[in-house]
Amino acid sequence: MGAGQNAMLLPILTQILLVLVMYGALQIAKTRASKAGLVDEARRALNEDAWPDFVRQINNNIRNQFELPVLFLVLALILWRLQPGGLLPLVLAWGFVATRVVHAWIHTHSNHVPHRRLAFTLGAVLVLLMLLDVLWLILAG
């Protein structure tokens, strides 16, 4: 496979990088909260509410990265295998990753639910289109 055929791996790796960045942000937020005395130290190991909201927002976003994005990752790998170098799968994949970056930003900053829901919904539509592309390639092939 040439470089163009491996282009689908770039949005996959970017999604993985987003998760790692969120883990880094979580570590920084937890350290900051602990140093500021904002954590119920006796309850923090087992109780999420021992942490301040800004820590829980990041933590919740990380959990979200293992929901819909898992479907994206599977479908992206299938599309990479079935249609290496295809433009439509690449556009859908980059679109999905963009919605996840926007979703993460909203989730960890304003946390405005209507905007966050819109980013999620757009990502879900892109995953559905990826699924339809996979089905089309399987049934047509």
Backbone as JSON Lines, residues from 0, in Angstrom:
{"i":0,"aa":"M","n":[0.84,-1.19,0.0],"ca":[0.0,0.0,0.0],"c":[0.87,1.24,0.0]}
{"i":1,"aa":"G","n":[0.51,2.22,-0.83],"ca":[1.25,3.46,-0.9],"c":[0.78,4.45,0.14]}
{"i":2,"aa":"A","n":[1.39,5.63,0.11],"ca":[1.07,6.67,1.08],"c":[-0.4,7.07,0.98]}
{"i":3,"aa":"G","n":[-0.92,7.21,-0.24],"ca":[-2.32,7.57,-0.41],"c":[-3.26,6.51,0.15]}
{"i":4,"aa":"Q","n":[-2.84,5.27,0.03],"ca":[-3.66,4.18,0.54],"c":[-3.65,4.13,2.06]}
{"i":5,"aa":"N","n":[-2.63,4.68,2.66],"ca":[-2.54,4.71,4.12],"c":[-3.07,6.0,4.72]}
{"i":6,"aa":"A","n":[-3.63,6.87,3.89],"ca":[-4.15,8.15,4.38],"c":[-5.23,7.96,5.44]}
{"i":7,"aa":"M","n":[-5.99,6.86,5.35],"ca":[-7.05,6.6,6.32],"c":[-6.5,6.39,7.72]}
{"i":8,"aa":"L","n":[-5.24,6.04,7.82],"ca":[-4.65,5.84,9.15],"c":[-4.45,7.17,9.88]}
{"i":9,"aa":"L","n":[-4.36,8.27,9.17],"ca":[-4.12,9.57,9.81],"c":[-5.29,10.02,10.71]}
{"i":10,"aa":"P","n":[-6.55,9.96,10.24],"ca":[-7.62,10.31,11.18],"c":[-7.73,9.32,12.34]}
{"i":11,"aa":"I","n":[-7.41,8.07,12.11],"ca":[-7.43,7.08,13.2],"c":[-6.39,7.47,14.25]}
{"i":12,"aa":"L","n":[-5.19,7.78,13.8],"ca":[-4.13,8.17,14.73],"c":[-4.45,9.5,15.42]}
{"i":13,"aa":"T","n":[-5.11,10.39,14.72],"ca":[-5.5,11.66,15.31],"c":[-6.53,11.45,16.42]}
{"i":14,"aa":"Q","n":[-7.46,10.53,16.21],"ca":[-8.44,10.21,17.25],"c":[-7.74,9.63,18.48]}
{"i":15,"aa":"I","n":[-6.78,8.78,18.25],"ca":[-6.01,8.21,19.36],"c":[-5.24,9.31,20.08]}
{"i":16,"aa":"L","n":[-4.65,10.22,19.32],"ca":[-3.93,11.34,19.92],"c":[-4.87,12.2,20.77]}
{"i":17,"aa":"L","n":[-6.08,12.42,20.29],"ca":[-7.06,13.19,21.08],"c":[-7.28,12.55,22.44]}
{"i":18,"aa":"V","n":[-7.43,11.25,22.48],"ca":[-7.63,10.55,23.76],"c":[-6.42,10.74,24.66]}
{"i":19,"aa":"L","n":[-5.24,10.62,24.11],"ca":[-4.02,10.79,24.92],"c":[-3.89,12.22,25.43]}
{"i":20,"aa":"V","n":[-4.27,13.19,24.61],"ca":[-4.25,14.59,25.05],"c":[-5.23,14.77,26.2]}
{"i":21,"aa":"M","n":[-6.38,14.16,26.11],"ca":[-7.38,14.28,27.18],"c":[-6.86,13.63,28.47]}
{"i":22,"aa":"Y","n":[-6.15,12.52,28.36],"ca":[-5.54,11.92,29.56],"c":[-4.51,12.87,30.18]}
{"i":23,"aa":"G","n":[-3.74,13.54,29.34],"ca":[-2.78,14.52,29.85],"c":[-3.48,15.68,30.54]}
{"i":24,"aa":"A","n":[-4.56,16.17,29.92],"ca":[-5.34,17.25,30.52],"c":[-5.94,16.82,31.86]}
{"i":25,"aa":"L","n":[-6.36,15.56,31.94],"ca":[-6.92,15.05,33.19],"c":[-5.86,15.04,34.29]}
{"i":26,"aa":"Q","n":[-4.68,14.6,33.95],"ca":[-3.6,14.56,34.94],"c":[-3.28,15.97,35.45]}
{"i":27,"aa":"I","n":[-3.2,16.91,34.54],"ca":[-2.93,18.31,34.92],"c":[-4.05,18.85,35.8]}
{"i":28,"aa":"A","n":[-5.3,18.59,35.41],"ca":[-6.44,19.09,36.18],"c":[-6.48,18.47,37.58]}
{"i":29,"aa":"K","n":[-6.2,17.18,37.67],"ca":[-6.21,16.53,38.98],"c":[-5.1,17.07,39.87]}
{"i":30,"aa":"T","n":[-3.94,17.29,39.31],"ca":[-2.83,17.84,40.09],"c":[-3.18,19.24,40.58]}
{"i":31,"aa":"R","n":[-3.74,20.05,39.68],"ca":[-4.13,21.41,40.04],"c":[-5.19,21.41,41.13]}
{"i":32,"aa":"A","n":[-6.19,20.54,41.0],"ca":[-7.26,20.46,42.0],"c":[-6.72,20.01,43.36]}
{"i":33,"aa":"S","n":[-5.83,19.04,43.35],"ca":[-5.25,18.55,44.61],"c":[-4.42,19.62,45.29]}
{"i":34,"aa":"K","n":[-3.58,20.31,44.52],"ca":[-2.74,21.37,45.09],"c":[-3.57,22.53,45.63]}
{"i":35,"aa":"A","n":[-4.74,22.76,45.02],"ca":[-5.6,23.86,45.45],"c":[-6.51,23.46,46.62]}
{"i":36,"aa":"G","n":[-6.43,22.19,47.03],"ca":[-7.25,21.73,48.14],"c":[-8.72,21.58,47.77]}
{"i":37,"aa":"L","n":[-9.0,21.31,46.51],"ca":[-10.38,21.2,46.03],"c":[-10.9,19.77,46.0]}
{"i":38,"aa":"V","n":[-10.12,18.83,46.51],"ca":[-10.47,17.41,46.42],"c":[-10.75,16.87,47.82]}
{"i":39,"aa":"D","n":[-11.83,16.11,47.93],"ca":[-12.12,15.4,49.18],"c":[-11.2,14.17,49.19]}
{"i":40,"aa":"E","n":[-10.04,14.3,49.8],"ca":[-8.99,13.28,49.75],"c":[-9.46,11.93,50.29]}
{"i":41,"aa":"A","n":[-10.32,11.94,51.27],"ca":[-10.79,10.68,51.87],"c":[-11.69,9.9,50.92]}
{"i":42,"aa":"R","n":[-12.31,10.59,49.96],"ca":[-13.29,9.94,49.07],"c":[-12.81,9.82,47.63]}
{"i":43,"aa":"R","n":[-11.69,10.41,47.29],"ca":[-11.31,10.52,45.88],"c":[-11.05,9.21,45.17]}
{"i":44,"aa":"A","n":[-10.62,8.19,45.87],"ca":[-10.29,6.93,45.21],"c":[-11.52,6.24,44.64]}
{"i":45,"aa":"L","n":[-12.66,6.38,45.28],"ca":[-13.84,5.63,44.87],"c":[-15.04,6.49,44.49]}
{"i":46,"aa":"N","n":[-14.95,7.77,44.7],"ca":[-16.11,8.64,44.48],"c":[-15.77,9.78,43.54]}
{"i":47,"aa":"E","n":[-16.37,9.75,42.38],"ca":[-16.09,10.78,41.39],"c":[-16.47,12.17,41.89]}
{"i":48,"aa":"D","n":[-17.5,12.25,42.73],"ca":[-17.93,13.57,43.21],"c":[-16.97,14.18,44.22]}
{"i":49,"aa":"A","n":[-15.89,13.48,44.56],"ca":[-14.85,14.05,45.43],"c":[-14.02,15.07,44.67]}
{"i":50,"aa":"W","n":[-14.1,15.04,43.33],"ca":[-13.33,15.94,42.48],"c":[-14.17,17.14,42.07]}
{"i":51,"aa":"P","n":[-13.56,18.28,41.8],"ca":[-14.32,19.44,41.32],"c":[-14.84,19.21,39.9]}
{"i":52,"aa":"D","n":[-15.81,20.02,39.52],"ca":[-16.46,19.85,38.22],"c":[-15.49,19.86,37.05]}
{"i":53,"aa":"F","n":[-14.49,20.73,37.06],"ca":[-13.59,20.81,35.9],"c":[-12.81,19.51,35.7]}
{"i":54,"aa":"V","n":[-12.55,18.77,36.76],"ca":[-11.89,17.46,36.65],"c":[-12.89,16.43,36.12]}
{"i":55,"aa":"R","n":[-14.09,16.46,36.64],"ca":[-15.12,15.49,36.21],"c":[-15.5,15.68,34.75]}
{"i":56,"aa":"Q","n":[-15.48,16.92,34.28],"ca":[-15.79,17.17,32.87],"c":[-14.77,16.47,31.97]}
{"i":57,"aa":"I","n":[-13.51,16.59,32.29],"ca":[-12.47,15.94,31.48],"c":[-12.6,14.43,31.58]}
{"i":58,"aa":"N","n":[-12.81,13.94,32.8],"ca":[-12.97,12.5,33.0],"c":[-14.16,11.95,32.21]}
{"i":59,"aa":"N","n":[-15.27,12.68,32.25],"ca":[-16.45,12.25,31.49],"c":[-16.17,12.26,30.0]}
{"i":60,"aa":"N","n":[-15.4,13.24,29.54],"ca":[-15.08,13.28,28.12],"c":[-14.23,12.08,27.71]}
{"i":61,"aa":"I","n":[-13.29,11.7,28.57],"ca":[-12.48,10.52,28.26],"c":[-13.37,9.28,28.15]}
{"i":62,"aa":"R","n":[-14.32,9.15,29.05],"ca":[-15.26,8.02,28.94],"c":[-15.99,8.05,27.62]}
{"i":63,"aa":"N","n":[-16.4,9.25,27.19],"ca":[-17.09,9.38,25.91],"c":[-16.22,8.95,24.73]}
{"i":64,"aa":"Q","n":[-14.91,9.04,24.88],"ca":[-14.0,8.65,23.8],"c":[-13.97,7.14,23.59]}
{"i":65,"aa":"F","n":[-14.6,6.4,24.48],"ca":[-14.64,4.94,24.34],"c":[-16.05,4.44,24.08]}
{"i":66,"aa":"E","n":[-16.87,5.32,23.53],"ca":[-18.23,4.96,23.15],"c":[-18.32,5.01,21.62]}
{"i":67,"aa":"L","n":[-18.89,6.06,21.07],"ca":[-19.01,6.21,19.62],"c":[-17.67,6.1,18.89]}
{"i":68,"aa":"P","n":[-16.58,6.67,19.42],"ca":[-15.3,6.55,18.71],"c":[-14.82,5.11,18.5]}
{"i":69,"aa":"V","n":[-15.24,4.2,19.34],"ca":[-14.85,2.79,19.13],"c":[-15.46,2.28,17.83]}
{"i":70,"aa":"L","n":[-16.72,2.64,17.58],"ca":[-17.36,2.25,16.33],"c":[-16.64,2.88,15.15]}
{"i":71,"aa":"F","n":[-16.27,4.15,15.3],"ca":[-15.5,4.84,14.25],"c":[-14.21,4.08,13.95]}
{"i":72,"aa":"L","n":[-13.47,3.73,14.99],"ca":[-12.18,3.07,14.79],"c":[-12.34,1.75,14.04]}
{"i":73,"aa":"V","n":[-13.33,0.98,14.42],"ca":[-13.57,-0.3,13.74],"c":[-13.94,-0.08,12.28]}
{"i":74,"aa":"L","n":[-14.88,0.83,12.04],"ca":[-15.31,1.09,10.67],"c":[-14.19,1.68,9.82]}
{"i":75,"aa":"A","n":[-13.41,2.57,10.41],"ca":[-12.3,3.18,9.66],"c":[-11.28,2.11,9.24]}
{"i":76,"aa":"L","n":[-11.0,1.19,10.13],"ca":[-10.06,0.11,9.78],"c":[-10.64,-0.81,8.71]}
{"i":77,"aa":"I","n":[-11.93,-1.08,8.8],"ca":[-12.57,-1.9,7.76],"c":[-12.5,-1.18,6.41]}
{"i":78,"aa":"L","n":[-12.81,0.12,6.42],"ca":[-12.76,0.88,5.17],"c":[-11.34,0.99,4.62]}
{"i":79,"aa":"W","n":[-10.38,1.13,5.49],"ca":[-8.98,1.17,5.07],"c":[-8.62,-0.13,4.35]}
{"i":80,"aa":"R","n":[-9.13,-1.23,4.86],"ca":[-8.83,-2.55,4.28],"c":[-9.61,-2.79,2.98]}
{"i":81,"aa":"L","n":[-10.9,-2.39,2.97],"ca":[-11.74,-2.66,1.81],"c":[-11.52,-1.69,0.66]}
{"i":82,"aa":"Q","n":[-11.22,-0.45,0.99],"ca":[-11.12,0.58,-0.04],"c":[-9.92,1.47,0.23]}
{"i":83,"aa":"P","n":[-8.72,0.92,0.13],"ca":[-7.54,1.74,0.41],"c":[-7.46,2.91,-0.56]}
{"i":84,"aa":"G","n":[-7.29,4.09,0.01],"ca":[-7.17,5.27,-0.83],"c":[-8.49,5.9,-1.24]}
{"i":85,"aa":"G","n":[-9.62,5.38,-0.75],"ca":[-10.91,5.93,-1.13],"c":[-11.12,7.32,-0.54]}
{"i":86,"aa":"L","n":[-11.66,8.23,-1.34],"ca":[-11.85,9.61,-0.89],"c":[-13.03,9.74,0.08]}
{"i":87,"aa":"L","n":[-14.16,9.11,-0.2],"ca":[-15.33,9.23,0.67],"c":[-15.03,8.77,2.1]}
{"i":88,"aa":"P","n":[-14.44,7.58,2.29],"ca":[-14.14,7.17,3.66],"c":[-13.2,8.14,4.38]}
{"i":89,"aa":"L","n":[-12.27,8.7,3.64],"ca":[-11.31,9.64,4.23],"c":[-12.01,10.92,4.67]}
{"i":90,"aa":"V","n":[-12.9,11.43,3.85],"ca":[-13.66,12.65,4.2],"c":[-14.54,12.37,5.42]}
{"i":91,"aa":"L","n":[-15.22,11.23,5.43],"ca":[-16.07,10.89,6.57],"c":[-15.24,10.74,7.85]}
{"i":92,"aa":"A","n":[-14.09,10.1,7.73],"ca":[-13.24,9.89,8.9],"c":[-12.72,11.2,9.47]}
{"i":93,"aa":"W","n":[-12.22,12.08,8.6],"ca":[-11.73,13.37,9.09],"c":[-12.88,14.2,9.67]}
{"i":94,"aa":"G","n":[-14.05,14.1,9.05],"ca":[-15.21,14.81,9.59],"c":[-15.55,14.32,10.98]}
{"i":95,"aa":"F","n":[-15.51,13.0,11.18],"ca":[-15.8,12.45,12.49],"c":[-14.79,12.94,13.53]}
{"i":96,"aa":"V","n":[-13.52,12.87,13.18],"ca":[-12.49,13.3,14.13],"c":[-12.67,14.79,14.47]}
{"i":97,"aa":"A","n":[-13.02,15.58,13.48],"ca":[-13.28,17.01,13.75],"c":[-14.42,17.17,14.75]}
{"i":98,"aa":"T","n":[-15.48,16.38,14.6],"ca":[-16.59,16.49,15.56],"c":[-16.16,16.07,16.95]}
{"i":99,"aa":"R","n":[-15.24,15.11,17.05],"ca":[-14.76,14.68,18.37],"c":[-13.89,15.74,19.03]}
{"i":100,"aa":"V","n":[-13.09,16.43,18.23],"ca":[-12.28,17.51,18.78],"c":[-13.2,18.63,19.29]}
{"i":101,"aa":"V","n":[-14.2,18.99,18.5],"ca":[-15.16,20.02,18.91],"c":[-15.91,19.56,20.16]}
{"i":102,"aa":"H","n":[-16.35,18.33,20.16],"ca":[-17.08,17.78,21.32],"c":[-16.21,17.84,22.57]}
{"i":103,"aa":"A","n":[-14.95,17.44,22.45],"ca":[-14.03,17.47,23.6],"c":[-13.83,18.9,24.1]}
{"i":104,"aa":"W","n":[-13.68,19.83,23.18],"ca":[-13.49,21.23,23.56],"c":[-14.71,21.75,24.32]}
{"i":105,"aa":"I","n":[-15.88,21.51,23.77],"ca":[-17.1,21.97,24.43],"c":[-17.25,21.29,25.79]}
{"i":106,"aa":"H","n":[-17.04,19.98,25.82],"ca":[-17.22,19.19,27.04],"c":[-16.31,19.67,28.16]}
{"i":107,"aa":"T","n":[-15.1,20.08,27.82],"ca":[-14.12,20.45,28.85],"c":[-14.03,21.95,29.09]}
{"i":108,"aa":"H","n":[-14.83,22.73,28.37],"ca":[-14.81,24.18,28.57],"c":[-16.19,24.67,28.98]}
{"i":109,"aa":"S","n":[-17.02,25.07,28.03],"ca":[-18.34,25.61,28.38],"c":[-19.29,24.51,28.86]}
{"i":110,"aa":"N","n":[-19.13,23.32,28.33],"ca":[-19.99,22.17,28.61],"c":[-21.46,22.49,28.32]}
{"i":111,"aa":"H","n":[-21.67,23.33,27.31],"ca":[-23.03,23.69,26.9],"c":[-23.64,22.49,26.17]}
{"i":112,"aa":"V","n":[-24.6,21.85,26.82],"ca":[-25.13,20.57,26.33],"c":[-25.72,20.65,24.93]}
{"i":113,"aa":"P","n":[-26.51,21.67,24.56],"ca":[-27.02,21.69,23.17],"c":[-25.91,21.7,22.12]}
{"i":114,"aa":"H","n":[-24.84,22.44,22.37],"ca":[-23.72,22.45,21.41],"c":[-22.99,21.11,21.42]}
{"i":115,"aa":"R","n":[-22.8,20.56,22.61],"ca":[-22.14,19.26,22.72],"c":[-22.96,18.18,22.02]}
{"i":116,"aa":"R","n":[-24.29,18.23,22.19],"ca":[-25.18,17.25,21.54],"c":[-25.1,17.38,20.03]}
{"i":117,"aa":"L","n":[-25.01,18.61,19.53],"ca":[-24.9,18.82,18.08],"c":[-23.62,18.19,17.54]}
{"i":118,"aa":"A","n":[-22.51,18.41,18.23],"ca":[-21.24,17.81,17.8],"c":[-21.34,16.29,17.83]}
{"i":119,"aa":"F","n":[-21.94,15.75,18.88],"ca":[-22.11,14.3,18.99],"c":[-22.98,13.78,17.85]}
{"i":120,"aa":"T","n":[-24.1,14.45,17.6],"ca":[-25.04,14.0,16.57],"c":[-24.4,14.01,15.19]}
{"i":121,"aa":"L","n":[-23.65,15.06,14.88],"ca":[-22.95,15.1,13.59],"c":[-21.96,13.95,13.47]}
{"i":122,"aa":"G","n":[-21.25,13.66,14.56],"ca":[-20.33,12.53,14.55],"c":[-21.06,11.21,14.36]}
{"i":123,"aa":"A","n":[-22.2,11.07,15.01],"ca":[-22.98,9.83,14.87],"c":[-23.48,9.65,13.44]}
{"i":124,"aa":"V","n":[-23.88,10.73,12.8],"ca":[-24.32,10.67,11.41],"c":[-23.15,10.23,10.51]}
{"i":125,"aa":"L","n":[-21.96,10.76,10.78],"ca":[-20.79,10.37,9.99],"c":[-20.45,8.89,10.18]}
{"i":126,"aa":"V","n":[-20.58,8.4,11.41],"ca":[-20.34,6.97,11.66],"c":[-21.39,6.13,10.91]}
{"i":127,"aa":"L","n":[-22.63,6.58,10.91],"ca":[-23.67,5.87,10.17],"c":[-23.33,5.84,8.68]}
{"i":128,"aa":"L","n":[-22.87,6.95,8.15],"ca":[-22.48,6.98,6.73],"c":[-21.29,6.05,6.47]}
{"i":129,"aa":"M","n":[-20.38,5.98,7.41],"ca":[-19.26,5.04,7.27],"c":[-19.78,3.6,7.25]}
{"i":130,"aa":"L","n":[-20.72,3.3,8.12],"ca":[-21.32,1.95,8.15],"c":[-21.99,1.65,6.82]}
{"i":131,"aa":"L","n":[-22.74,2.6,6.29],"ca":[-23.4,2.39,5.0],"c":[-22.38,2.17,3.89]}
{"i":132,"aa":"D","n":[-21.27,2.89,3.95],"ca":[-20.2,2.7,2.96],"c":[-19.62,1.29,3.06]}
{"i":133,"aa":"V","n":[-19.39,0.83,4.29],"ca":[-18.88,-0.53,4.49],"c":[-19.87,-1.54,3.92]}
{"i":134,"aa":"L","n":[-21.13,-1.39,4.25],"ca":[-22.15,-2.32,3.75],"c":[-22.2,-2.31,2.23]}
{"i":135,"aa":"W","n":[-22.13,-1.12,1.64],"ca":[-22.15,-0.99,0.18],"c":[-20.97,-1.74,-0.44]}
{"i":136,"aa":"L","n":[-19.79,-1.53,0.13],"ca":[-18.61,-2.19,-0.42],"c":[-18.68,-3.71,-0.29]}
{"i":137,"aa":"I","n":[-19.23,-4.18,0.81],"ca":[-19.35,-5.62,1.03],"c":[-20.38,-6.22,0.08]}
{"i":138,"aa":"L","n":[-21.53,-5.58,-0.02],"ca":[-22.6,-6.12,-0.87],"c":[-22.3,-5.96,-2.36]}
{"i":139,"aa":"A","n":[-21.59,-4.91,-2.74],"ca":[-21.28,-4.69,-4.15],"c":[-20.08,-5.51,-4.6]}
{"i":140,"aa":"G","n":[-19.26,-5.95,-3.62],"ca":[-18.02,-6.63,-3.97],"c":[-18.22,-8.08,-4.1]}
